Amino acid sequence: MNADARCRRGFTLVEVIVALGIAAGALVLLLSANHASLQRSICARATAKIQRLCESKLDELRSGAEVHPSGEFDDLPGWTWRADVEKAQLADLQGLKRLTLKVYSPDAPFKPAETYTILTYDEKAVKK
């Protein structure tokens, strides 16, 4: 073998194919992780939006701005809510009410996707 043949040696076809296979596998893993991260981000954004809407609806119900016991969210088509108000018993406190807001998704309209409960104090209900 002469000196020119030794200097021009490069990668064999097998080495190139193996390297491309490893690079392709790494790329698939990277894209898979990116897709999973994107799905978690979308889910987290939707959950945060639902929580903000529920907090807003609870404030509306507590302040009396919302008078209906159930309805649909304007910002989330198909998502519905139902509010229940009942007397809460806690020690000797009178005028305490439990306000429960149940949120239903369009996928499962009979099973609450989220449930939020707050206690409110109604001074008008307290007998002096």
Backbone bond lengths (Angstrom), bond angles and torsions (degrees), N, CA, C in turn:
res aa  C-N    CA-C-N  psi(-1)  N-CA   C-N-CA  omega(-1)  CA-C   N-CA-C  phi
1 M - - - 1.438 - - 1.526 107.01 -
2 N 1.298 117.18 133.12 1.446 119.60 -177.47 1.522 111.43 -89.48
3 A 1.302 118.54 175.58 1.469 124.13 -175.47 1.515 111.90 -67.97
4 D 1.335 118.50 -32.90 1.470 121.41 -179.73 1.525 111.77 -66.84
5 A 1.280 117.88 -36.99 1.464 121.42 -179.26 1.514 110.95 -69.37
6 R 1.344 117.98 -36.06 1.464 120.08 179.24 1.523 111.68 -71.27
7 C 1.306 119.43 -32.49 1.476 122.82 -178.26 1.520 112.08 -75.40
8 R 1.321 118.37 -27.10 1.458 121.22 -176.13 1.518 112.99 -94.39
9 R 1.297 117.13 11.78 1.470 118.97 179.46 1.512 109.41 -67.63
10 G 1.294 118.25 139.37 1.466 123.66 178.31 1.521 109.10 -133.76
11 F 1.295 114.93 -156.03 1.455 120.29 179.50 1.514 109.32 -82.18
12 T 1.309 115.05 144.60 1.464 119.13 176.11 1.515 108.91 -81.73
13 L 1.299 115.28 165.41 1.464 120.75 179.79 1.527 111.04 -60.37
14 V 1.301 117.68 -38.73 1.464 122.08 179.65 1.524 110.20 -63.37
15 E 1.319 117.32 -43.14 1.464 120.69 179.51 1.527 111.35 -63.67
16 V 1.308 116.72 -40.27 1.466 121.13 179.13 1.526 110.06 -65.93
17 I 1.307 117.83 -42.70 1.469 121.40 -179.99 1.527 110.49 -65.18
18 V 1.317 118.31 -41.84 1.469 121.52 177.87 1.529 110.51 -63.35
19 A 1.327 116.77 -43.67 1.467 120.55 179.08 1.520 111.07 -63.22
20 L 1.323 117.67 -42.26 1.466 121.02 177.46 1.525 111.47 -65.08
21 G 1.315 117.68 -36.96 1.475 121.46 177.17 1.522 111.29 -64.03
22 I 1.314 116.53 -42.74 1.473 119.91 178.11 1.520 110.59 -65.47
23 A 1.334 117.08 -42.86 1.465 120.53 178.86 1.532 111.12 -64.05
24 A 1.327 116.46 -40.72 1.465 120.12 178.97 1.526 111.05 -65.14
25 G 1.325 116.86 -41.14 1.471 120.29 177.85 1.511 111.75 -63.33
26 A 1.325 117.01 -42.10 1.466 120.44 177.65 1.528 110.83 -64.17
27 L 1.325 116.81 -39.52 1.465 120.46 178.98 1.525 111.32 -64.85
28 V 1.325 117.10 -40.47 1.475 120.75 177.90 1.522 110.21 -62.84
29 L 1.325 117.64 -43.57 1.463 120.86 178.58 1.527 111.45 -63.89
30 L 1.308 116.70 -40.43 1.460 121.20 179.28 1.527 111.22 -64.73
31 L 1.323 116.83 -44.93 1.468 120.55 179.08 1.528 111.45 -66.59
32 S 1.321 116.95 -35.95 1.460 120.78 177.91 1.524 110.79 -64.92
33 A 1.318 116.56 -43.52 1.465 120.02 177.97 1.524 110.96 -65.48
34 N 1.317 117.06 -37.40 1.461 120.93 178.60 1.523 110.67 -65.94
35 H 1.331 117.04 -40.90 1.463 120.85 179.08 1.532 111.25 -64.66
36 A 1.323 116.59 -43.07 1.467 120.29 178.71 1.526 110.66 -63.45
37 S 1.319 116.53 -39.38 1.463 120.76 177.87 1.522 110.74 -64.75
38 L 1.309 117.02 -40.67 1.465 121.09 178.18 1.525 111.11 -64.02
39 Q 1.325 117.47 -41.57 1.462 120.90 178.87 1.530 111.15 -63.60
40 R 1.332 117.37 -41.61 1.474 120.86 177.64 1.518 110.48 -64.62
41 S 1.311 117.14 -37.43 1.457 121.30 179.13 1.527 111.27 -65.79
42 I 1.306 116.75 -42.59 1.468 121.19 178.42 1.526 110.26 -63.95
43 C 1.312 116.86 -43.61 1.462 121.39 179.22 1.531 110.82 -63.99
44 A 1.317 117.26 -42.77 1.465 121.14 179.45 1.524 111.08 -64.54
45 R 1.321 117.07 -39.08 1.467 120.84 178.64 1.529 110.67 -64.82
46 A 1.328 116.76 -43.06 1.465 120.38 179.10 1.529 110.76 -65.12
47 T 1.325 117.37 -41.65 1.464 121.12 178.59 1.523 111.07 -63.27
48 A 1.320 116.82 -42.62 1.466 120.21 178.59 1.519 111.13 -63.85
49 K 1.322 117.28 -38.53 1.474 120.74 178.43 1.522 110.45 -64.95
50 I 1.326 116.88 -42.98 1.464 121.09 178.83 1.532 109.86 -63.28
51 Q 1.319 117.67 -42.40 1.464 120.75 179.39 1.524 111.36 -63.20
52 R 1.335 117.22 -42.69 1.473 119.89 178.20 1.528 111.18 -63.12
53 L 1.329 116.83 -42.59 1.465 119.88 178.71 1.523 111.23 -64.61
54 C 1.325 117.37 -38.23 1.464 120.79 178.90 1.528 111.29 -67.59
55 E 1.313 117.05 -42.20 1.463 119.65 177.06 1.525 110.56 -61.64
56 S 1.315 116.11 -41.37 1.462 120.45 178.31 1.525 110.80 -64.15
57 K 1.331 116.61 -42.97 1.472 120.25 -179.45 1.522 110.66 -66.52
58 L 1.337 117.42 -38.86 1.463 119.92 176.62 1.526 110.88 -62.59
59 D 1.325 117.56 -40.60 1.466 120.65 177.03 1.522 111.40 -63.92
60 E 1.334 116.78 -40.74 1.465 120.48 177.61 1.522 111.11 -63.20
61 L 1.321 116.45 -43.12 1.463 120.30 179.88 1.528 111.10 -66.07
62 R 1.318 116.17 -42.35 1.466 120.63 -178.12 1.526 111.29 -66.81
63 S 1.325 116.71 -37.80 1.466 119.86 -177.97 1.526 112.73 -81.91
64 G 1.329 117.26 -14.34 1.460 120.08 -179.65 1.516 113.18 93.34
65 A 1.339 117.84 2.33 1.466 120.83 178.46 1.527 111.07 -69.96
66 E 1.317 117.24 -29.02 1.468 122.37 176.11 1.515 107.79 -106.53
67 V 1.325 116.05 120.61 1.467 119.96 -176.91 1.525 112.51 -106.27
68 H 1.310 117.43 -13.28 1.463 120.52 -178.93 1.526 110.00 -82.82
69 P 1.336 117.32 142.58 1.472 119.70 -179.95 1.529 114.11 -79.68
70 S 1.334 117.22 -9.02 1.459 120.01 178.67 1.519 108.94 -157.25
71 G 1.320 114.63 166.06 1.454 118.46 179.64 1.510 111.35 175.66
72 E 1.319 114.73 -167.57 1.456 121.95 -179.46 1.527 108.51 -121.74
73 F 1.325 115.86 144.81 1.460 120.15 177.69 1.532 108.92 -75.59
74 D 1.331 116.15 133.63 1.460 120.10 179.05 1.528 111.31 -69.07
75 D 1.334 116.75 -37.14 1.465 121.13 -175.78 1.524 113.75 -80.88
76 L 1.335 116.85 -15.65 1.466 120.99 -179.75 1.531 109.50 -127.29
77 P 1.314 117.49 92.11 1.473 119.48 -179.27 1.524 111.70 -59.77
78 G 1.306 115.65 133.27 1.462 121.52 178.71 1.517 113.54 92.30
79 W 1.324 118.30 -20.39 1.468 121.80 178.70 1.517 108.25 -83.82
80 T 1.329 116.64 129.37 1.459 121.20 -178.86 1.524 110.07 -120.81
81 W 1.326 115.59 165.24 1.455 121.27 179.07 1.518 109.43 -138.87
82 R 1.326 115.11 156.69 1.462 121.66 175.72 1.522 107.61 -142.56
83 A 1.313 115.63 134.14 1.466 120.77 -179.39 1.523 109.77 -112.22
84 D 1.322 115.32 138.67 1.460 122.26 175.60 1.519 107.94 -124.47
85 V 1.334 115.62 132.50 1.460 120.90 177.17 1.521 107.43 -118.73
86 E 1.319 115.62 129.94 1.464 120.04 178.83 1.519 108.88 -143.94
87 K 1.300 115.25 158.97 1.460 119.88 177.45 1.522 109.01 -68.64
88 A 1.304 115.00 139.31 1.463 120.28 177.64 1.523 108.26 -110.33
89 Q 1.292 115.64 135.51 1.461 121.46 178.85 1.517 108.82 -102.70
90 L 1.309 115.55 116.66 1.456 120.47 177.80 1.515 107.54 -145.55
91 A 1.312 114.91 105.44 1.467 122.38 -179.56 1.533 109.66 52.62
92 D 1.319 117.41 -129.34 1.464 121.90 -177.06 1.522 112.46 -102.08
93 L 1.307 118.30 14.47 1.458 120.48 -178.81 1.519 110.50 -76.56
94 Q 1.310 114.57 126.16 1.458 119.92 174.34 1.523 107.28 -106.08
95 G 1.290 116.87 154.09 1.449 121.05 179.49 1.518 113.60 83.55
96 L 1.316 116.59 11.40 1.458 120.90 179.33 1.527 108.43 -90.91
97 K 1.336 115.85 129.17 1.460 121.02 179.99 1.521 109.62 -122.97
98 R 1.323 114.56 145.71 1.462 121.19 175.00 1.525 107.65 -103.68
99 L 1.315 115.68 120.84 1.458 122.08 179.40 1.527 107.74 -108.80
100 T 1.334 115.85 116.92 1.461 121.56 -178.14 1.515 109.03 -115.18
101 L 1.324 115.15 127.37 1.460 121.48 178.54 1.519 107.95 -113.81
102 K 1.328 115.69 121.75 1.464 120.96 178.14 1.524 107.91 -110.97
103 V 1.326 114.81 133.68 1.460 121.33 -177.85 1.523 108.68 -113.94
104 Y 1.329 115.31 133.81 1.465 121.36 -177.03 1.522 109.71 -117.79
105 S 1.325 116.04 133.26 1.465 120.74 178.83 1.526 109.57 -87.10
106 P 1.326 117.02 159.50 1.473 119.05 177.76 1.529 112.52 -66.19
107 D 1.327 116.79 -23.93 1.466 119.82 -179.07 1.525 113.09 -74.22
108 A 1.339 116.89 -32.36 1.468 122.01 -178.85 1.537 108.14 -136.19
109 P 1.325 117.45 79.17 1.466 119.75 -173.32 1.525 115.29 -70.51
110 F 1.334 118.72 -8.68 1.459 120.27 -178.23 1.530 112.97 -108.86
111 K 1.315 116.94 -4.48 1.456 121.72 179.14 1.518 108.48 -120.59
112 P 1.345 118.23 121.04 1.466 119.40 -178.12 1.525 112.27 -61.13
113 A 1.329 115.18 131.07 1.463 120.28 175.95 1.524 110.10 -78.39
114 E 1.321 115.99 -34.82 1.463 122.26 -179.91 1.524 108.05 -142.07
115 T 1.330 116.23 148.58 1.463 121.82 175.04 1.520 107.93 -136.34
116 Y 1.325 115.76 128.58 1.460 121.99 179.26 1.520 108.52 -124.61
117 T 1.318 116.45 137.90 1.455 121.56 -179.49 1.528 109.44 -132.77
118 I 1.327 115.70 133.82 1.461 120.46 173.62 1.523 108.22 -132.36
119 L 1.310 115.92 155.76 1.458 121.98 174.27 1.522 107.91 -104.87
120 T 1.331 115.81 133.91 1.460 120.36 178.04 1.512 108.61 -123.99
121 Y 1.302 114.01 153.64 1.463 120.46 -179.86 1.514 108.24 -113.73
122 D 1.323 116.30 124.13 1.450 122.28 -179.41 1.515 108.41 -108.22
123 E 1.319 117.21 105.90 1.461 121.27 -178.33 1.522 112.09 -65.81
124 K 1.325 117.33 -28.38 1.459 121.02 -179.15 1.526 111.79 -67.61
125 A 1.313 116.43 -27.87 1.462 120.33 -178.05 1.524 112.55 -80.36
126 V 1.305 118.06 -10.31 1.439 122.00 -177.96 1.533 108.77 -84.59
127 K 1.301 115.82 126.30 1.464 121.05 178.76 1.520 108.70 -85.49
128 K 1.307 115.75 130.50 1.465 119.39 -179.34 1.494 111.65 -96.41
